[in-house]
Amino acid sequence: MFTDTANSISRYFYQRAFGLLLLRIATGFIFFFHGWMKVSSIGNTLGMFAHMGFPAPIAYFISGLELVGGLALILGVATRFFALLFSIEMLVATFIVGFGHGPGIEFYLAMVSFAIALIGSGRHSLFKMECEKCGGFLCDGTAGLCTVGE
């Protein structure tokens, strides 16, 4: 009886694609709103990056990356590409901030972004760009491009 009930509940909540969608949306919103803050007060952003020793083009790049990439994560467009860029960005931020009191939010965002880069966009995305069979970029598994099963 308990096993049947536990299995029923477990099967009801077995929604990998929906779980990935929630993860993408949450992570995308974090990056989007941080990008929006950077873009909307670009003068302060330039000063902050200059204080850390980065030139102005890096500040513009990171601001645009977070704004556009955050939206792309939310929509599921070029998910692996932007998630990989975010994981690199957050790893750099982790080492700049340091591990004084343990890993900060930057480290966790790097790990979540890297996980999204490994998983891909999932079923619920505006423009799915990876193959279900091989994970290839823009491979639909039917156009003769997919090498799985050969």
Buried (B, 14 or more C-beta within 10 A) or exposed (E): EEEEEEEEEEEEEEEEEEEBBEBBBEBBBBBBEBBBBBBEEEEEBBEEBEEEEBEEEBBBBBBEBBBBBBBBBBBBBBBBBBBBBBBBBBBBBBEEBEEEEEEBEBBEBBBBBBBBBEBBBBBBBEEBBBBBBBBBEEBBBEEEEBEEEE
